[in-house]
């Protein structure tokens, strides 16, 4: 990659970030200002109603509540509610560490906990990456089998002869099914268990599986519900396993999108850096031509010379380039008919030169 390509990509990246900044600012800034105004008005109302409470004491209370929230303690419930560092909660936290989701709502507060988190992540993240790669290979093999079956169905029963059309339909169907299984269906479950709207639940699933992990929403059973401790453990374990299988699929999806973007970028860069004129294209096409009769003999003319014959045997199908079709090209030409051994033909001469020499 040359410096021009790198410069264009960096400029495009900055432009993309700028577009995101403009959109997010336009959408979120008015609500932020409104929330600030409401908070100021509420604080003033508290100070006016409770004259014995000074502004300094109120600020101390707010700081205590803020610190509690940052440590993962919900101030809306009493301190005897569900512990945040019991086994199931710690299991859930361990899953967010090794998968690099890192919601940020809960983190170690002791020095020993912080030191152990570093060591735990150093060994746990590579191990999780290995597990995700194995699950990803399983997905790819499964997708390949599904793609083959769907391609044959479209070709044989639906008469879709265009290979690109079939490929688009297959990937759309496989991707939609898997996205529904690993993102849309869990969002419906979270809607019931977490008392979220489906839109928020879908947002949480996507933000989690892409490892963005803002932490504004976290899948933990509502402590207002009278839930047995065993159910907490099952729920947290199930969510962690959902992380593993969902992350593998999202990684494949993002990798596929990235590959397409890379191919598109290469095409754009090649078209910008090199544009041959029409005369050059005509000259090149006249010097390199191929004439073939399917099932018979393929003759190639390059730079005015007849190349050795290539005998082609093809397995035909009713569809254009169907999945599983095979082509066998036999290029085992005896040395006696190679270019160097053709009688009366020099390796670097053209047909016209040989013809004029014979005359």
C-alpha positions in Angstrom: 0.0 0.0 0.0 1.5 3.3 -1.1 1.2 6.6 0.8 -1.5 7.9 -1.5 -3.8 5.0 -0.7 -3.1 5.3 3.0 -3.9 9.1 2.9 -7.2 8.5 1.0 -8.2 5.8 3.6 -7.3 8.1 6.5 -9.3 11.0 5.0 -12.3 8.7 4.4 -12.1 7.4 8.0 -12.0 11.0 9.4 -14.9 11.9 7.2 -16.9 8.9 8.4 -16.2 9.9 12.0 -17.2 13.5 11.3 -20.5 12.4 9.8 -21.2 10.3 12.9 -20.3 13.2 15.1 -22.8 15.5 13.3 -25.6 13.0 13.4 -25.1 12.0 17.1 -24.7 15.6 18.1 -27.9 16.6 16.4 -29.9 13.7 17.9 -28.5 13.6 21.5 -27.6 17.2 22.3 -31.1 18.6 22.7 -32.1 15.9 25.1 -28.9 16.4 27.1 -29.6 20.1 27.6 -33.2 19.3 28.6 -31.9 16.8 31.2 -29.5 19.3 32.6 -32.2 21.9 32.9 -34.5 19.4 34.7 -31.8 18.4 37.1 -31.0 22.0 38.0 -34.7 22.7 38.6 -35.1 19.6 40.7 -32.1 20.5 42.9 -33.4 24.1 43.4 -36.9 22.7 44.3 -35.3 20.4 47.0 -33.3 23.2 48.5 -36.4 25.4 48.6 -38.7 22.8 50.2 -36.1 21.5 52.7 -34.6 24.7 54.2 -32.6 22.7 56.7 -30.7 21.0 53.9 -27.8 23.1 52.6 -26.5 22.9 49.1 -23.2 21.5 50.3 -25.0 18.5 52.0 -27.1 17.9 48.9 -23.9 17.8 46.7 -22.4 15.2 49.2 -25.5 13.1 48.8 -25.3 13.2 45.1 -21.7 12.2 45.1 -22.4 9.3 47.3 -25.1 8.1 45.0 -22.9 8.7 42.0 -20.1 6.6 43.5 -22.5 3.8 44.3 -23.7 3.7 40.7 -20.2 3.6 39.4 -19.5 0.6 41.7 -22.5 -1.2 40.3 -24.8 -0.6 43.2 -28.4 0.3 42.3 -29.4 3.2 44.6 -33.1 2.7 43.9 -33.2 -0.4 46.1 -32.0 -1.1 49.6 -28.5 -2.3 50.3 -29.8 -5.8 51.1 -30.7 -6.4 47.5 -28.8 -8.9 45.3 -25.1 -8.9 45.8 -22.9 -7.8 42.9 -20.0 -10.1 43.7 -21.7 -13.4 44.4 -20.7 -16.4 42.2 -23.2 -15.8 39.4 -22.5 -12.1 39.2 -18.8 -12.7 39.2 -19.2 -15.4 36.6 -21.0 -12.9 34.4 -18.3 -10.3 35.1 -15.6 -12.8 34.1 -17.4 -13.4 30.8 -17.4 -9.6 30.0 -13.6 -9.5 30.7 -12.5 -12.4 28.5 -14.8 -11.4 25.7 -13.5 -7.8 25.9 -17.1 -6.5 26.1 -16.4 -4.6 29.3 -19.7 -2.8 30.1 -18.0 -0.6 32.7 -20.9 -0.7 35.1 -19.1 -3.1 37.3 -15.4 -3.3 38.0 -13.0 -4.4 40.7 -12.5 -1.9 43.5 -9.8 -3.6 45.6 -6.1 -3.6 44.6 -6.0 -7.4 44.6 -9.0 -7.5 42.3 -7.5 -5.1 39.8 -4.2 -6.9 39.7 -5.9 -10.3 39.3 -8.1 -8.8 36.5 -5.0 -7.9 34.5 -3.5 -11.4 34.8 -6.9 -13.0 34.2 -7.4 -11.0 31.0 -3.9 -11.7 29.7 -4.5 -15.5 29.6 -8.3 -15.4 29.2 -8.6 -13.2 26.1 -6.4 -15.4 23.9 -8.1 -18.5 25.1 -11.5 -17.0 24.3 -10.2 -15.9 20.9 -9.2 -19.6 20.2 -12.7 -20.7 21.2 -14.3 -18.0 19.1 -12.2 -19.1 16.1 -13.3 -22.7 16.5 -17.0 -21.7 16.7 -16.4 -19.5 13.7 -15.1 -22.4 11.7 -18.1 -24.4 12.7 -20.3 -21.6 11.4 -18.4 -21.4 8.1 -18.7 -25.1 7.5 -22.4 -25.1 8.4 -23.0 -22.0 6.1 -21.1 -23.8 3.3 -23.4 -26.8 3.5 -26.5 -24.6 3.7 -25.3 -22.6 0.8 -24.7 -25.7 -1.3 -28.2 -27.0 -0.6 -29.9 -23.7 -1.2 -27.9 -23.1 -4.4 -29.0 -26.5 -5.8 -32.6 -25.8 -4.9 -32.6 -22.4 -6.6 -30.8 -23.8 -9.7 -32.8 -27.0 -10.1 -36.3 -26.1 -8.8 -36.5 -22.3 -9.1 -34.7 -21.9 -12.4 -32.5 -19.2 -11.1 -29.7 -19.5 -13.7 -27.6 -16.4 -12.8 -24.9 -17.3 -10.3 -24.6 -13.9 -8.8 -28.4 -13.8 -8.2 -28.3 -17.2 -6.5 -25.3 -16.2 -4.4 -27.1 -13.0 -3.2 -30.3 -14.9 -2.3 -28.4 -17.6 -0.5 -26.3 -15.3 1.6 -29.4 -13.1 2.3 -31.3 -16.2 3.5 -28.5 -17.6 5.6 -27.5 -14.3 7.2 -31.1 -13.4 8.0 -31.8 -16.8 9.6 -28.6 -16.6 11.8 -29.1 -13.0 12.7 -32.7 -13.8 13.8 -31.5 -16.8 15.8 -28.6 -15.1 17.6 -29.8 -11.5 17.9 -33.6 -11.0 17.2 -34.7 -14.1 19.2 -32.6 -13.2 22.3 -33.9 -9.7 22.1 -37.4 -11.0 22.5 -36.3 -13.0 25.6 -34.6 -10.0 27.1 -37.8 -8.0 26.5 -39.7 -10.4 28.8 -37.1 -10.9 31.5 -35.6 -7.4 31.7 -38.8 -5.4 31.2 -37.2 -3.6 28.2 -38.9 -2.6 25.0 -38.0 -4.7 22.0 -36.2 -1.8 20.4 -33.9 -1.4 23.5 -33.4 -5.2 23.7 -32.3 -5.3 20.1 -30.0 -2.4 20.7 -28.5 -4.1 23.7 -27.9 -7.4 21.8 -26.1 -5.6 18.9 -24.0 -3.4 21.1 -23.0 -6.4 23.2 -22.1 -8.8 20.4 -20.0 -6.1 18.6 -18.1 -5.7 21.9 -18.9 -2.0 22.0 -20.4 -2.5 25.5 -21.5 0.9 26.5 -23.0 -0.4 29.8 -26.2 1.7 29.6 -28.1 -1.6 29.5 -26.9 -4.9 31.1 -28.7 -8.2 31.2 -29.3 -8.8 34.9 -32.6 -10.0 36.2 -34.6 -7.2 37.8 -34.0 -7.4 41.6 -37.6 -6.3 42.2 -38.7 -9.8 41.1 -38.6 -12.5 43.7 -36.1 -14.8 41.8 -34.5 -17.9 43.3 -30.7 -17.8 43.5 -30.3 -20.9 41.3 -32.2 -19.1 38.5 -29.7 -16.2 38.7 -26.8 -18.6 38.1 -28.6 -20.3 35.2 -29.4 -16.9 33.6 -25.9 -15.5 34.0 -24.3 -18.7 32.6 -26.7 -18.7 29.6 -25.9 -15.1 28.8 -22.2 -15.8 28.8 -22.6 -18.7 26.4 -24.8 -16.5 24.2 -21.8 -14.1 24.1 -19.6 -16.8 22.7 -21.9 -18.0 19.9 -23.1 -14.5 19.1 -19.7 -12.9 19.0 -18.5 -15.6 16.5 -21.3 -14.8 14.1 -21.0 -11.1 14.4 -17.2 -11.4 13.8 -17.9 -13.4 10.5 -20.5 -10.8 9.5 -18.2 -7.9 10.1 -15.3 -9.7 8.4 -17.4 -10.3 5.3 -18.5 -6.7 5.1 -14.8 -5.6 5.6 -13.7 -7.9 2.8 -16.3 -6.4 0.4 -15.2 -2.9 1.4 -11.6 -3.8 0.8 -12.4 -5.2 -2.7 -14.3 -2.0 -3.5 -11.5 0.2 -2.3 -9.0 -1.7 -4.4 -11.2 -1.3 -7.5 -11.5 2.4 -6.8 -7.8 2.8 -6.3 -6.9 0.9 -9.4 -9.4 2.9 -11.5 -7.9 6.1 -10.1 -4.3 5.1 -10.5 -4.5 3.5 -14.0 -6.9 4.2 -16.8 -5.7 2.7 -20.1 -6.7 4.5 -23.3 -8.8 2.8 -25.9 -6.0 2.4 -28.4 -4.0 0.4 -25.8 -7.0 -1.8 -25.0 -7.6 -2.5 -28.7 -3.9 -3.4 -29.2 -4.0 -5.7 -26.2 -7.1 -7.4 -27.2 -5.8 -8.0 -30.7 -2.6 -9.5 -29.4 -4.3 -11.8 -26.9 -7.3 -13.7 -28.2 -8.8 -17.1 -27.4 -11.0 -19.2 -29.6 -12.6 -22.3 -28.2 -15.2 -24.9 -29.1 -16.6 -26.4 -25.9 -16.0 -30.1 -25.7 -13.4 -29.9 -28.5 -10.2 -27.9 -28.8 -9.1 -24.5 -27.4 -6.7 -22.5 -29.5 -5.0 -19.4 -28.0 -3.3 -16.7 -30.1 -0.9 -14.5 -28.2 1.4 -11.9 -29.9 0.6 -13.4 -33.3 1.6 -17.0 -32.4 -0.7 -20.0 -32.2 -0.2 -21.5 -28.8 -0.3 -25.3 -28.3 -3.8 -26.8 -28.4 -5.6 -27.3 -25.1 -8.2 -30.1 -25.2 -11.1 -29.3 -22.9 -13.7 -31.6 -21.4 -16.6 -29.9 -19.6 -19.4 -31.2 -17.4 -22.4 -29.1 -18.4 -25.4 -28.1 -16.4 -28.5 -26.0 -17.1 -27.3 -23.2 -14.8 -24.5 -20.8 -15.4 -21.5 -21.9 -13.3 -23.5 -24.0 -10.9 -22.3 -25.0 -7.5 -20.4 -28.2 -7.7 -19.7 -28.2 -11.4 -16.3 -29.3 -12.6 -14.1 -28.4 -15.5 -11.1 -30.5 -16.6 -8.6 -28.9 -18.9 -6.0 -31.1 -20.4 -2.9 -29.1 -21.2 -0.5 -32.1 -21.5 0.7 -31.2 -24.9 3.5 -33.4 -26.4 6.8 -31.5 -26.7 6.8 -32.1 -30.4 4.0 -29.5 -30.8 5.2 -26.9 -28.4 6.1 -23.4 -29.5 9.8 -24.0 -29.6 9.4 -27.2 -31.7 6.8 -26.0 -34.2 8.4 -26.3 -37.6 9.2 -23.0 -39.3 8.2 -20.9 -36.3 10.6 -19.0 -34.2 9.9 -18.4 -30.5 9.7 -14.7 -30.7 8.4 -14.2 -34.2 4.9 -13.6 -35.5 2.8 -15.5 -38.0 3.2 -12.7 -40.5 7.0 -12.8 -40.2 7.1 -16.6 -40.8 4.7 -16.2 -43.7 6.9 -13.5 -45.3 10.0 -15.6 -44.7 8.5 -18.6 -46.5 7.7 -16.4 -49.5 
